[in-house]
């Protein structure tokens, strides 16, 4: 990594200075590029279609850090100066861990919902009275017919740390043979009947739903529906869960925009963090060298 020998070095002061400049440049750019590559692999399409390959990129980063640590140890055993090589090992390890953590988080909360919704179907003019949930199991975006609305008189919630809120999507005043379409939300309702404030519940133009894609939340919404079935003497044969809104396309694109925004912040933030680390280590090394 461009280290210099301590005593009896064959390097002239000018050569040593040039080597230090090369080492500083490499340690500014290489960990940042490693961070960018691993973050992209774990945050975007590679993770969605080939998760094992995406995680292998993080494994490669750990291997690179281990190789640098080995080279630093070997340099120390040969009585050479291993300072920049040691720093490189630490920087590669930090870049790998940070990129894997932040990239996976960005994928889970932003990009995976976007890819999921984009890869399943959109259905127009759906009637909650005529269609059944079993017919729309592959629905990502659903646009309900004119007159469809939320029946908040049959809302229900299930409490498990968070409060999981549901209310049926209906059409007309007549009871439905099966309530298969439900608007949902988390911590947006109370225990009283009719207290449902999830999504665009108060938007008169809202008549569409964006499918719930969180597998970890679905069982709790299902339990809330079961409570509603028992409380209101209704049936929900194949309940599907949606976020109630006016424009599902705009909401879908907001997932993508948030993912890209978080990616830019992560990439810029790591560059600044690594630059400050290199600057601090360079200053520390210069102080140490002046003592010998």
KEVO-776174 format. One record per residue (C-alpha): residue in one letter; residue number from 1; x, y negated, z negated. Coordinates in Angstrom, 1 decimal. Last residue first. Layout:
<atoms>
+-----+-----+--------+--------+--------+
: res :   n :   east :  north :     up :
+-----+-----+--------+--------+--------+
:   A : NUM :      X :      Y :      Z :
...
+-----+-----+--------+--------+--------+
</atoms>
This chain:
<atoms>
+-----+-----+--------+--------+--------+
: res :   n :   east :  north :     up :
+-----+-----+--------+--------+--------+
:   X : 292 :   12.2 :   -9.5 :  -15.0 :
:   X : 291 :    9.8 :  -12.0 :  -16.6 :
:   X : 290 :    8.9 :  -13.6 :  -13.3 :
:   X : 289 :    7.6 :  -10.3 :  -11.9 :
:   X : 288 :    5.0 :  -10.1 :  -14.7 :
:   X : 287 :    3.6 :  -13.6 :  -14.0 :
:   X : 286 :    3.4 :  -12.8 :  -10.3 :
:   X : 285 :    1.6 :   -9.5 :  -11.0 :
:   X : 284 :   -1.0 :  -11.3 :  -13.2 :
:   X : 283 :   -1.7 :  -13.9 :  -10.5 :
:   X : 282 :   -2.0 :  -11.3 :   -7.9 :
:   X : 281 :   -4.3 :   -9.3 :  -10.2 :
:   X : 280 :   -6.6 :  -12.3 :  -10.7 :
:   X : 279 :   -6.7 :  -13.1 :   -7.0 :
:   X : 278 :   -7.4 :   -9.5 :   -6.1 :
:   X : 277 :  -10.2 :   -9.3 :   -8.6 :
:   X : 276 :  -11.7 :  -12.6 :   -7.4 :
:   X : 275 :  -11.7 :  -11.4 :   -3.8 :
:   X : 274 :  -13.3 :   -8.1 :   -4.9 :
:   X : 273 :  -16.2 :   -9.9 :   -6.6 :
:   X : 272 :  -16.6 :  -12.4 :   -3.8 :
:   X : 271 :  -16.7 :   -9.5 :   -1.2 :
:   X : 270 :  -19.0 :   -7.5 :   -3.4 :
:   X : 269 :  -21.5 :  -10.3 :   -3.7 :
:   X : 268 :  -21.5 :  -11.0 :    0.1 :
:   X : 267 :  -22.2 :   -7.3 :    0.9 :
:   X : 266 :  -24.8 :   -7.0 :   -1.9 :
:   X : 265 :  -26.6 :  -10.2 :   -1.0 :
:   X : 264 :  -26.7 :   -9.2 :    2.7 :
:   X : 263 :  -28.1 :   -5.7 :    1.8 :
:   X : 262 :  -30.7 :   -7.2 :   -0.6 :
:   X : 261 :  -32.0 :   -9.4 :    2.2 :
:   X : 260 :  -32.0 :   -6.5 :    4.7 :
:   X : 259 :  -34.1 :   -4.4 :    2.3 :
:   X : 258 :  -36.4 :   -7.3 :    1.5 :
:   X : 257 :  -37.0 :   -8.0 :    5.2 :
:   X : 256 :  -37.7 :   -4.3 :    5.8 :
:   X : 255 :  -40.2 :   -4.1 :    2.9 :
:   X : 254 :  -41.7 :   -7.4 :    4.1 :
:   X : 253 :  -42.3 :   -5.8 :    7.5 :
:   X : 252 :  -44.7 :   -3.3 :    6.0 :
:   X : 251 :  -46.6 :   -6.1 :    4.2 :
:   X : 250 :  -46.9 :   -8.1 :    7.5 :
:   X : 249 :  -48.2 :   -4.9 :    9.2 :
:   X : 248 :  -50.6 :   -4.2 :    6.4 :
:   X : 247 :  -52.4 :   -7.5 :    6.9 :
:   X : 246 :  -55.6 :   -8.2 :    4.8 :
:   X : 245 :  -54.8 :   -6.2 :    1.7 :
:   X : 244 :  -55.8 :   -3.3 :   -0.6 :
:   X : 243 :  -52.8 :   -1.0 :   -1.5 :
:   X : 242 :  -54.0 :    2.5 :   -0.6 :
:   X : 241 :  -54.5 :    5.9 :   -2.2 :
:   X : 240 :  -56.1 :    8.9 :   -0.5 :
:   X : 239 :  -58.5 :   11.1 :   -2.4 :
:   X : 238 :  -59.4 :   14.5 :   -0.9 :
:   X : 237 :  -62.6 :   15.8 :   -2.5 :
:   X : 236 :  -63.5 :   12.7 :   -4.6 :
:   X : 235 :  -66.8 :   13.4 :   -6.3 :
:   X : 234 :  -69.0 :   11.1 :   -8.4 :
:   X : 233 :  -70.5 :   11.4 :  -11.9 :
:   X : 232 :  -69.4 :    8.0 :  -13.0 :
:   X : 231 :  -67.2 :    8.9 :  -16.0 :
:   X : 230 :  -66.2 :   12.4 :  -14.8 :
:   X : 229 :  -65.2 :   11.3 :  -11.3 :
:   X : 228 :  -63.6 :    8.1 :  -12.6 :
:   X : 227 :  -61.4 :   10.2 :  -15.0 :
:   X : 226 :  -60.4 :   12.4 :  -12.0 :
:   X : 225 :  -59.5 :    9.3 :  -10.1 :
:   X : 224 :  -57.3 :    8.1 :  -12.9 :
:   X : 223 :  -55.6 :   11.5 :  -12.9 :
:   X : 222 :  -54.9 :   11.2 :   -9.2 :
:   X : 221 :  -53.4 :    7.8 :   -9.8 :
:   X : 220 :  -51.0 :    9.4 :  -12.3 :
:   X : 219 :  -50.1 :   12.2 :   -9.9 :
:   X : 218 :  -49.4 :    9.7 :   -7.0 :
:   X : 217 :  -46.9 :    7.5 :   -9.0 :
:   X : 216 :  -43.8 :    9.7 :   -8.5 :
:   X : 215 :  -44.6 :   10.4 :   -4.9 :
:   X : 214 :  -44.4 :    6.7 :   -4.1 :
:   X : 213 :  -45.8 :    6.3 :   -0.6 :
:   X : 212 :  -49.1 :    4.5 :   -1.3 :
:   X : 211 :  -50.7 :    3.8 :    2.1 :
:   X : 210 :  -51.3 :    0.3 :    3.2 :
:   X : 209 :  -55.0 :   -0.5 :    3.2 :
:   X : 208 :  -57.3 :   -2.8 :    5.2 :
:   X : 207 :  -60.3 :   -5.0 :    4.8 :
:   X : 206 :  -59.0 :   -8.2 :    3.1 :
:   X : 205 :  -60.8 :  -11.2 :    4.6 :
:   X : 204 :  -62.8 :  -11.8 :    1.4 :
:   X : 203 :  -59.5 :  -12.0 :   -0.6 :
:   X : 202 :  -60.3 :  -11.4 :   -4.3 :
:   X : 201 :  -58.9 :   -7.8 :   -4.5 :
:   X : 200 :  -55.8 :   -8.8 :   -2.5 :
:   X : 199 :  -53.7 :   -6.3 :   -4.4 :
:   X : 198 :  -54.9 :   -5.2 :   -7.8 :
:   X : 197 :  -57.2 :   -7.2 :  -10.1 :
:   X : 196 :  -59.7 :   -4.5 :  -11.3 :
:   X : 195 :  -61.7 :   -5.2 :  -14.5 :
:   X : 194 :  -65.0 :   -3.8 :  -13.3 :
:   X : 193 :  -65.4 :   -1.4 :  -16.2 :
:   X : 192 :  -63.2 :   -2.4 :  -19.2 :
:   X : 191 :  -59.8 :   -0.8 :  -19.9 :
:   X : 190 :  -57.9 :   -3.5 :  -18.1 :
:   X : 189 :  -56.5 :   -3.9 :  -14.6 :
:   X : 188 :  -53.4 :   -4.9 :  -12.7 :
:   X : 187 :  -50.7 :   -2.9 :  -14.5 :
:   X : 186 :  -50.0 :   -0.7 :  -11.5 :
:   X : 185 :  -52.2 :   -0.8 :   -8.3 :
:   X : 184 :  -54.6 :    1.2 :   -6.4 :
:   X : 183 :  -57.4 :    1.0 :   -3.8 :
:   X : 182 :  -59.1 :    4.4 :   -3.3 :
:   X : 181 :  -60.5 :    6.2 :   -0.2 :
:   X : 180 :  -61.9 :    9.7 :   -0.7 :
:   X : 179 :  -65.2 :    8.9 :   -2.5 :
:   X : 178 :  -67.3 :   11.9 :   -1.4 :
:   X : 177 :  -71.0 :   12.0 :   -0.8 :
:   X : 176 :  -71.0 :    8.3 :   -0.9 :
:   X : 175 :  -73.6 :    6.3 :   -2.8 :
:   X : 174 :  -75.6 :    3.8 :   -0.7 :
:   X : 173 :  -74.7 :    0.1 :   -1.0 :
:   X : 172 :  -72.7 :   -0.2 :    2.2 :
:   X : 171 :  -69.1 :    0.8 :    2.8 :
:   X : 170 :  -66.9 :    1.9 :    0.0 :
:   X : 169 :  -63.3 :    1.7 :   -1.2 :
:   X : 168 :  -63.1 :    3.2 :   -4.6 :
:   X : 167 :  -61.2 :    1.7 :   -7.6 :
:   X : 166 :  -57.9 :    2.7 :   -9.1 :
:   X : 165 :  -55.5 :    1.4 :  -11.8 :
:   X : 164 :  -52.4 :    3.1 :  -13.2 :
:   X : 163 :  -51.4 :    1.4 :  -16.5 :
:   X : 162 :  -47.7 :    1.9 :  -17.2 :
:   X : 161 :  -46.4 :    3.8 :  -20.2 :
:   X : 160 :  -48.9 :    6.5 :  -19.2 :
:   X : 159 :  -52.3 :    4.9 :  -19.1 :
:   X : 158 :  -54.9 :    5.9 :  -16.6 :
:   X : 157 :  -57.3 :    3.4 :  -15.2 :
:   X : 156 :  -60.8 :    3.3 :  -13.7 :
:   X : 155 :  -62.9 :    1.3 :  -11.3 :
:   X : 154 :  -66.4 :    2.3 :  -10.5 :
:   X : 153 :  -68.0 :   -1.1 :  -10.8 :
:   X : 152 :  -65.1 :   -2.4 :   -8.8 :
:   X : 151 :  -66.6 :   -1.0 :   -5.6 :
:   X : 150 :  -64.0 :   -2.5 :   -3.2 :
:   X : 149 :  -65.2 :   -3.4 :    0.2 :
:   X : 148 :  -66.1 :   -2.1 :    3.7 :
:   X : 147 :  -68.6 :   -4.3 :    5.5 :
:   X : 146 :  -66.7 :   -4.4 :    8.8 :
:   X : 145 :  -64.9 :   -1.2 :    9.3 :
:   X : 144 :  -61.6 :   -0.3 :    7.5 :
:   X : 143 :  -58.2 :   -0.8 :    8.9 :
:   X : 142 :  -55.8 :    2.0 :    7.7 :
:   X : 141 :  -52.0 :    1.9 :    7.7 :
:   X : 140 :  -50.0 :    4.9 :    6.9 :
:   X : 139 :  -52.5 :    7.7 :    7.7 :
:   X : 138 :  -51.2 :   11.3 :    8.0 :
:   X : 137 :  -53.8 :   12.7 :    5.7 :
:   X : 136 :  -56.6 :   10.9 :    7.6 :
:   X : 135 :  -59.0 :   13.7 :    8.4 :
:   X : 134 :  -58.6 :   15.2 :    4.9 :
:   X : 133 :  -59.6 :   11.9 :    3.3 :
:   X : 132 :  -63.0 :   12.1 :    4.9 :
:   X : 131 :  -64.6 :    9.7 :    7.4 :
:   X : 130 :  -68.3 :    8.8 :    7.5 :
:   X : 129 :  -69.0 :    6.7 :    4.4 :
:   X : 128 :  -65.4 :    5.3 :    4.1 :
:   X : 127 :  -65.7 :    4.1 :    7.7 :
:   X : 126 :  -62.4 :    3.6 :    9.5 :
:   X : 125 :  -62.3 :    1.0 :   12.2 :
:   X : 124 :  -58.6 :    1.4 :   13.1 :
:   X : 123 :  -56.1 :    4.1 :   12.1 :
:   X : 122 :  -52.3 :    3.8 :   11.9 :
:   X : 121 :  -50.1 :    6.8 :   11.9 :
:   X : 120 :  -46.9 :    7.9 :   10.2 :
:   X : 119 :  -43.3 :    7.1 :   10.9 :
:   X : 118 :  -43.4 :    3.4 :   10.3 :
:   X : 117 :  -45.0 :    3.9 :    6.9 :
:   X : 116 :  -42.2 :    6.3 :    5.7 :
:   X : 115 :  -39.4 :    4.1 :    7.2 :
:   X : 114 :  -40.7 :    1.0 :    5.4 :
:   X : 113 :  -41.3 :    2.9 :    2.1 :
:   X : 112 :  -37.7 :    4.3 :    2.4 :
:   X : 111 :  -36.2 :    0.9 :    3.2 :
:   X : 110 :  -37.4 :   -1.1 :    0.2 :
:   X : 109 :  -37.4 :    0.5 :   -3.3 :
:   X : 108 :  -35.6 :    3.8 :   -2.6 :
:   X : 107 :  -33.2 :    2.5 :    0.0 :
:   X : 106 :  -32.2 :   -0.6 :   -2.0 :
:   X : 105 :  -31.6 :    1.6 :   -5.0 :
:   X : 104 :  -29.6 :    4.1 :   -3.0 :
:   X : 103 :  -27.4 :    1.3 :   -1.6 :
:   X : 102 :  -26.9 :   -0.4 :   -5.0 :
:   X : 101 :  -25.7 :    2.8 :   -6.7 :
:   X : 100 :  -23.7 :    4.3 :   -3.8 :
:   X :  99 :  -22.1 :    0.9 :   -3.0 :
:   X :  98 :  -21.2 :    0.2 :   -6.6 :
:   X :  97 :  -19.7 :    3.6 :   -7.2 :
:   X :  96 :  -17.7 :    3.5 :   -3.9 :
:   X :  95 :  -16.5 :    0.0 :   -4.3 :
:   X :  94 :  -15.4 :    0.6 :   -7.9 :
:   X :  93 :  -13.5 :    3.7 :   -6.9 :
:   X :  92 :  -11.9 :    2.0 :   -3.9 :
:   X :  91 :  -10.9 :   -1.0 :   -6.2 :
:   X :  90 :   -9.4 :    1.3 :   -8.8 :
:   X :  89 :   -7.4 :    3.2 :   -6.3 :
:   X :  88 :   -6.3 :    0.0 :   -4.6 :
:   X :  87 :   -5.2 :   -1.5 :   -7.9 :
:   X :  86 :   -3.0 :    1.5 :   -8.5 :
:   X :  85 :   -1.5 :    1.2 :   -5.0 :
:   X :  84 :   -0.9 :   -2.5 :   -5.7 :
:   X :  83 :    1.0 :   -1.8 :   -8.9 :
:   X :  82 :    3.0 :    1.3 :   -8.0 :
:   X :  81 :    6.5 :   -0.2 :   -8.3 :
:   X :  80 :    9.0 :    2.6 :   -7.6 :
:   X :  79 :   10.6 :    4.8 :  -10.2 :
:   X :  78 :   10.0 :    7.9 :   -8.2 :
:   X :  77 :    7.5 :    9.1 :  -10.8 :
:   X :  76 :    5.7 :    5.8 :  -10.6 :
:   X :  75 :    5.5 :    6.1 :   -6.9 :
:   X :  74 :    4.0 :    9.6 :   -7.2 :
:   X :  73 :    1.4 :    8.3 :   -9.7 :
:   X :  72 :    0.4 :    5.5 :   -7.3 :
:   X :  71 :    0.2 :    7.9 :   -4.4 :
:   X :  70 :   -2.1 :   10.2 :   -6.4 :
:   X :  69 :   -4.3 :    7.3 :   -7.4 :
:   X :  68 :   -4.5 :    6.2 :   -3.8 :
:   X :  67 :   -5.6 :    9.8 :   -2.8 :
:   X :  66 :   -8.2 :    9.9 :   -5.6 :
:   X :  65 :   -9.7 :    6.6 :   -4.4 :
:   X :  64 :   -9.9 :    8.0 :   -0.8 :
:   X :  63 :  -11.5 :   11.1 :   -2.1 :
:   X :  62 :  -14.1 :    9.1 :   -4.0 :
:   X :  61 :  -14.9 :    7.1 :   -0.8 :
:   X :  60 :  -15.3 :   10.3 :    1.1 :
:   X :  59 :  -17.8 :   11.5 :   -1.4 :
:   X :  58 :  -19.8 :    8.3 :   -0.8 :
:   X :  57 :  -19.8 :    9.1 :    2.9 :
:   X :  56 :  -20.9 :   12.6 :    2.0 :
:   X :  55 :  -24.0 :   11.1 :    0.5 :
:   X :  54 :  -25.1 :    9.8 :    3.9 :
:   X :  53 :  -24.3 :   13.1 :    5.6 :
:   X :  52 :  -26.5 :   14.9 :    3.0 :
:   X :  51 :  -29.3 :   12.4 :    3.5 :
:   X :  50 :  -29.6 :   12.8 :    7.2 :
:   X :  49 :  -32.8 :   11.3 :    8.5 :
:   X :  48 :  -33.6 :    8.8 :    5.8 :
:   X :  47 :  -30.1 :    8.3 :    4.5 :
:   X :  46 :  -28.8 :    7.7 :    8.0 :
:   X :  45 :  -31.6 :    5.2 :    8.6 :
:   X :  44 :  -30.6 :    2.7 :    6.0 :
:   X :  43 :  -29.4 :    2.2 :    2.4 :
:   X :  42 :  -27.1 :    5.1 :    1.8 :
:   X :  41 :  -25.0 :    4.8 :    4.9 :
:   X :  40 :  -25.1 :    1.0 :    4.9 :
:   X :  39 :  -23.8 :    0.9 :    1.3 :
:   X :  38 :  -21.1 :    3.4 :    2.1 :
:   X :  37 :  -19.9 :    1.4 :    5.1 :
:   X :  36 :  -20.1 :   -2.0 :    3.4 :
:   X :  35 :  -18.3 :   -0.8 :    0.3 :
:   X :  34 :  -15.5 :    0.7 :    2.3 :
:   X :  33 :  -15.2 :   -2.5 :    4.2 :
:   X :  32 :  -15.0 :   -4.4 :    0.9 :
:   X :  31 :  -12.4 :   -2.0 :   -0.5 :
:   X :  30 :  -10.3 :   -2.4 :    2.7 :
:   X :  29 :  -10.5 :   -6.2 :    3.1 :
:   X :  28 :   -9.1 :   -7.8 :    0.0 :
:   X :  27 :   -6.7 :   -4.9 :   -0.9 :
:   X :  26 :   -5.3 :   -4.9 :    2.7 :
:   X :  25 :   -4.7 :   -8.7 :    2.6 :
:   X :  24 :   -3.0 :   -8.5 :   -0.8 :
:   X :  23 :   -0.8 :   -5.6 :    0.3 :
:   X :  22 :    0.2 :   -7.4 :    3.5 :
:   X :  21 :    1.0 :  -10.6 :    1.5 :
:   X :  20 :    3.0 :   -8.6 :   -1.0 :
:   X :  19 :    5.0 :   -6.9 :    1.8 :
:   X :  18 :    5.8 :  -10.3 :    3.3 :
:   X :  17 :    7.0 :  -11.5 :   -0.1 :
:   X :  16 :    9.2 :   -8.4 :   -0.5 :
:   X :  15 :   10.7 :   -8.9 :    2.9 :
:   X :  14 :   11.5 :  -12.5 :    2.1 :
:   X :  13 :   13.0 :  -11.5 :   -1.3 :
:   X :  12 :   15.2 :   -8.9 :    0.5 :
:   X :  11 :   14.1 :   -5.3 :    0.2 :
:   X :  10 :   16.7 :   -2.6 :   -0.4 :
:   X :   9 :   15.6 :   -2.5 :   -4.1 :
:   X :   8 :   18.3 :   -1.8 :   -6.7 :
:   X :   7 :   15.8 :   -2.7 :   -9.4 :
:   X :   6 :   12.0 :   -2.7 :   -8.9 :
:   X :   5 :   11.0 :   -1.4 :   -5.4 :
:   X :   4 :    8.2 :   -3.2 :   -3.6 :
:   X :   3 :    4.6 :   -2.0 :   -2.9 :
:   X :   2 :    3.0 :   -2.3 :    0.5 :
:   X :   1 :    0.0 :    0.0 :    0.0 :
+-----+-----+--------+--------+--------+
</atoms>
